[in-house]
Amino acid sequence: MELKYKRILLKMSGEVLGDSNAAVSEENAKQAAKRIKLLKDAGAEVAVVVGGGNIMRGRSSHCIDRNRADHMGMLATAINSLAIQDALLGMGVDCTVLSAVEMQRFCDTYSSRQAKAELDGGKVVLFACGTGSPFFSTDTAAALRALEIHADALVLAKSVDAVYSDDPEKNPNAERYSYISYNDVIAKNLKATDITTITLCRDYKMPILLFSMEKEESYVKALMGENAGTIIGE
């Protein structure tokens, strides 16, 4: 199988791990790990950033100081990363968790040198705790890590299947984009991801592949260069 994008940074929403009974469902963690394994089995070098929205999302907090809320959100991403690591190890996939915040009892501390060495050695690498600083989304952390590990693409597995001109659930006439430029996303103020992520990828020409996290077939199709949702590029 020939992949157009060999080394990728996969950003997964934290919501994929939760269900009505638990913030972190073991079954959902296994499903997330299965999707990562699909990419690994296809020959990709896979790094992962998982959000923390199933437990705590800093920007959604109204009563907690934003700085503190973001710290709580970073810890949520560490919990999610450890859950996916456990599921991957159970499937025989060698992997490691690297955290932007030191927590040596639970995982190693992030460095780009170690991350690249682990990927070169065939491991899946999960990045926890975002950028390590408040006020930055996990999408932005994913873009930053993608650049640091010299990834070929940033892959966003989202709750929506593509980028639209408007919310497709509220506006049935919303235009669906199969391809759109970084600048058009910014100019039209589209909600594909946050502006910091878009501008960072634009400045370093990092393609963004966005598709539905629910469609298993989309993961490998996107890496082969097929349009599984929306491609954001130059």
C-alpha positions as CSV (number, residue, x, y, z in Angstrom):
1,M,0.0,0.0,0.0
2,E,1.5,3.3,-1.1
3,L,1.0,6.2,1.3
4,K,1.2,9.8,0.2
5,Y,1.6,10.8,3.8
6,K,4.0,8.5,5.7
7,R,4.6,10.2,9.0
8,I,1.4,11.8,10.4
9,L,0.1,13.6,13.5
10,L,-3.4,12.3,14.2
11,K,-5.5,14.6,16.4
12,M,-8.5,12.8,18.0
13,S,-11.3,14.4,19.9
14,G,-11.5,13.5,23.6
15,E,-15.2,13.0,23.2
16,V,-14.5,9.8,21.2
17,L,-13.5,8.1,24.5
18,G,-16.6,8.9,26.6
19,D,-20.1,7.5,26.7
20,S,-23.2,8.0,28.8
21,N,-21.8,5.9,31.6
22,A,-18.2,7.0,31.9
23,A,-15.8,9.9,30.9
24,V,-13.4,7.2,29.7
25,S,-15.0,4.1,28.3
26,E,-12.7,1.1,28.0
27,E,-14.6,0.0,24.8
28,N,-14.3,3.4,23.2
29,A,-10.6,3.5,24.1
30,K,-10.2,0.2,22.3
31,Q,-12.1,1.6,19.3
32,A,-9.8,4.6,19.2
33,A,-6.7,2.4,19.4
34,K,-8.1,0.2,16.6
35,R,-8.2,3.2,14.3
36,I,-4.6,4.1,15.2
37,K,-3.6,0.5,14.6
38,L,-5.2,0.7,11.1
39,L,-2.8,3.5,10.2
40,K,0.2,1.7,11.7
41,D,-0.7,-1.6,9.9
42,A,-0.9,0.4,6.6
43,G,2.7,1.5,7.1
44,A,2.3,4.9,8.6
45,E,4.5,6.4,11.3
46,V,1.8,7.6,13.8
47,A,1.9,10.3,16.5
48,V,-1.3,11.2,18.3
49,V,-2.7,14.1,20.2
50,V,-6.0,13.4,22.0
51,G,-8.2,16.1,23.4
52,G,-9.6,16.2,26.9
53,G,-13.2,17.4,26.2
54,N,-14.7,14.2,27.5
55,I,-13.4,15.2,31.0
56,M,-12.5,18.9,31.0
57,R,-12.2,21.6,28.3
58,G,-10.6,24.8,29.6
59,R,-12.3,27.2,27.2
60,S,-15.8,25.9,28.2
61,S,-15.4,26.6,31.8
62,H,-17.4,29.6,33.1
63,C,-16.6,29.6,36.8
64,I,-13.0,28.4,37.0
65,D,-10.1,30.7,36.2
66,R,-9.1,30.0,32.6
67,N,-5.5,29.4,33.5
68,R,-6.5,26.8,36.1
69,A,-9.2,25.3,33.8
70,D,-6.6,24.8,31.1
71,H,-4.3,23.1,33.6
72,M,-7.2,20.7,34.4
73,G,-7.7,20.1,30.7
74,M,-4.1,19.2,30.2
75,L,-4.4,16.6,32.9
76,A,-7.5,15.3,31.1
77,T,-5.4,14.7,28.0
78,A,-2.9,12.8,30.0
79,I,-5.6,10.5,31.3
80,N,-6.9,9.9,27.8
81,S,-3.4,9.3,26.4
82,L,-2.8,6.7,29.1
83,A,-6.1,5.0,28.3
84,I,-5.3,4.8,24.6
85,Q,-1.8,3.6,25.4
86,D,-3.1,0.7,27.4
87,A,-5.5,-0.2,24.7
88,L,-2.8,-0.1,22.0
89,L,-0.4,-2.3,24.2
90,G,-3.3,-4.8,24.6
91,M,-3.4,-5.0,20.8
92,G,0.3,-5.6,20.5
93,V,1.2,-2.1,19.3
94,D,4.3,-0.7,20.9
95,C,3.7,2.9,22.0
96,T,4.8,5.6,24.5
97,V,3.3,8.7,26.1
98,L,5.3,11.9,26.2
99,S,4.0,14.7,28.3
100,A,4.6,18.5,27.9
101,V,4.3,18.7,31.7
102,E,6.7,16.6,33.8
103,M,4.9,13.6,35.5
104,Q,7.6,11.0,35.6
105,R,5.5,8.5,37.6
106,F,3.1,8.2,34.7
107,C,5.0,8.9,31.5
108,D,8.2,10.4,30.0
109,T,8.6,14.2,29.5
110,Y,8.3,15.4,25.9
111,S,11.3,16.3,23.8
112,S,11.3,16.4,20.0
113,R,14.5,14.4,19.8
114,Q,12.9,11.5,21.8
115,A,9.7,11.7,19.9
116,K,11.4,11.4,16.5
117,A,13.6,8.6,17.8
118,E,10.6,6.6,19.0
119,L,8.8,7.1,15.7
120,D,11.9,6.1,13.8
121,G,12.0,2.9,16.0
122,G,8.4,2.0,15.0
123,K,6.5,3.1,18.1
124,V,3.3,5.0,18.2
125,V,3.8,8.2,20.2
126,L,1.1,9.9,22.1
127,F,1.6,13.5,23.2
128,A,-0.1,14.5,26.4
129,C,-0.8,17.9,28.1
130,G,-1.0,20.0,24.9
131,T,1.7,22.6,24.5
132,G,2.2,22.7,28.3
133,S,0.8,26.3,28.4
134,P,-2.7,27.6,28.9
135,F,-4.8,29.4,26.2
136,F,-3.7,27.0,23.5
137,S,-6.0,24.4,22.1
138,T,-5.1,20.7,21.6
139,D,-5.5,21.4,17.8
140,T,-2.7,24.0,18.1
141,A,-0.6,21.5,20.1
142,A,-1.2,19.0,17.4
143,A,0.0,21.4,14.7
144,L,3.1,22.3,16.8
145,R,4.0,18.7,17.4
146,A,3.4,17.8,13.7
147,L,6.0,20.4,12.8
148,E,8.5,19.3,15.5
149,I,8.5,15.7,14.4
150,H,8.6,16.7,10.6
151,A,5.2,15.1,9.9
152,D,3.9,15.0,6.3
153,A,0.4,16.0,7.4
154,L,-1.8,17.0,10.3
155,V,-4.8,14.7,10.4
156,L,-7.9,15.9,12.2
157,A,-10.4,13.2,13.0
158,K,-13.5,15.3,13.9
159,S,-17.2,14.9,14.9
160,V,-18.0,16.5,11.5
161,D,-17.1,14.8,8.1
162,A,-15.7,17.9,6.4
163,V,-15.4,21.7,6.5
164,Y,-18.6,23.5,5.7
165,S,-19.5,27.1,5.1
166,D,-21.9,27.0,8.0
167,D,-23.1,24.5,10.6
168,P,-24.7,21.7,8.4
169,E,-27.0,20.7,11.3
170,K,-28.5,24.1,11.4
171,N,-28.2,25.1,7.8
172,P,-29.0,22.2,5.3
173,N,-27.7,24.5,2.5
174,A,-24.3,24.8,3.9
175,E,-21.6,24.3,1.3
176,R,-19.3,21.4,1.8
177,Y,-15.6,21.9,0.9
178,S,-13.5,19.0,-0.5
179,Y,-10.6,21.4,-0.7
180,I,-10.0,24.8,0.7
181,S,-7.0,27.0,1.2
182,Y,-5.7,28.1,4.6
183,N,-6.4,31.8,3.7
184,D,-10.0,31.0,2.8
185,V,-10.6,29.3,6.1
186,I,-9.3,32.4,7.9
187,A,-11.1,34.9,5.6
188,K,-14.4,33.1,5.9
189,N,-14.0,32.5,9.6
190,L,-14.8,28.8,9.2
191,K,-14.8,26.6,12.2
192,A,-12.7,23.8,10.9
193,T,-10.2,24.4,13.7
194,D,-8.8,27.4,15.5
195,I,-7.1,30.2,13.7
196,T,-3.8,29.6,15.4
197,T,-3.7,26.1,14.1
198,I,-4.5,27.2,10.6
199,T,-1.9,30.0,10.5
200,L,0.8,27.8,11.9
201,C,0.2,25.1,9.3
202,R,0.0,27.8,6.6
203,D,3.3,29.3,7.5
204,Y,5.1,26.0,7.3
205,K,3.0,24.5,4.5
206,M,1.7,21.6,6.6
207,P,-1.4,20.0,4.9
208,I,-4.4,19.4,7.0
209,L,-6.6,16.4,6.4
210,L,-10.0,16.6,8.1
211,F,-12.6,13.9,8.1
212,S,-15.2,12.1,10.3
213,M,-13.6,10.2,13.2
214,E,-16.5,7.7,13.0
215,K,-15.6,6.4,9.5
216,E,-12.9,3.8,9.8
217,E,-12.3,3.7,6.0
218,S,-11.4,7.4,6.0
219,Y,-8.3,7.0,8.0
220,V,-6.2,5.0,5.5
221,K,-7.9,6.6,2.5
222,A,-6.7,10.1,3.7
223,L,-3.1,8.9,4.0
224,M,-3.2,7.5,0.5
225,G,-4.0,10.9,-0.8
226,E,-7.7,10.3,-1.4
227,N,-10.1,13.1,-0.2
228,A,-11.9,11.5,2.8
229,G,-13.4,14.8,3.9
230,T,-11.6,18.1,3.4
231,I,-8.0,18.9,2.5
232,I,-6.8,22.3,3.8
233,G,-3.7,23.5,2.0
234,E,-2.1,26.3,-0.1
